[in-house]
Amino acid sequence: MSLDIDKEVTVMEGMTVNELRAKFAAVLGEATNGRNKRWLIRRIAWRLQANEFGGLSQRAKDRAAELVNVADVRVTPPKDSKLKRPAATTTKTKTIKSPTDPRLPPAGTSIIRTYKGKSLEVRVLDNGLEYDGTLYKSLSAVAKAITGSHCNGYRFFRLEDQA
């Protein structure tokens, strides 16, 4: 009897996971908790090929047994290990001030804009922008405070074309 593995795999791909689990138990002789369809198909196909054409050679089995020397496998760590964890090192971080936007006038300049009949003045400082006694990080934040909705600060203050 010749095994057509391609045909077997095609049939298994049409099976449900529960059917594959039952076939796994029948072919391999043990139940599985696995529910991955691709894994089940591969394991069943491998076992069918091994049953038909023979499994690992005796030389391969001997080599595997040689590699798995259970006497060398440690289950628990040694009680007094000389390998101690290194002490936690502290790292120093340095904040880098980002360069100011070239569209923004130099510090000390006032930006004046008339909005809804009212003259607005924003002072450019080294650490941000001052409007109405409050410090803001960006022109967009100032524009949002004035209008109540988000808008581009450079566009609101008409600075986008001056770069």
Secondary structure, DSSP 8 states (H G I E B T S, - for coil): ----HHHHHHHHHTS-HHHHHHHHHHHHSS------HHHHHHHHHHHHHHHHH--S-HHHHHHHHHH--GGG--SS--SS-S-------------------TTS--TT-EEEEEETTEEEEEEEETTEEEETTEEESSHHHHHHHHHSS---HHHHTT-TT--
